Amino acid sequence: MALSFSLKTFVAAAMFGLAGFAIAHGNVTPQEVDTGNLPELGDEVRIENPFREGNEFGEFNTQAAKIGESAYAGNCAACHGIRAMSGGLTPDLRELTEWDDEYYIGRVMNGTDRGMPSWKKSMDQNAMWAIRTYVESLPKPE
């Protein structure tokens, strides 16, 4: 009888843990991103945000931030928090600096082995950099 109770307890704990793991990673079903009339960035991976003021397409900064806000809400907020305010389980994206662009694009395109999916098949660079532009527009954490 004790063995049966222990087995049931173990199975219940395992199922609860797996359910919590699935919930913790939120909804990672890719949501389509309408990038409006942002300039097409092409297939070659850029390692610097082209929509940042002063960069190649900096004049599109405001438009990219608006598009990025919607894209972030539909694809990133479930794990990284509303307005990029992480609850501690994922990196606080507001703390990335402009020197982290290459790191950012690599993580978004390829994902991680710790739960972040790869977005390269479901999101183009325009959407990825628009999200980065949105996050850069947010106030830094105190």
Beta strands, then each sheet from edge to edge (+ up, - down):
end
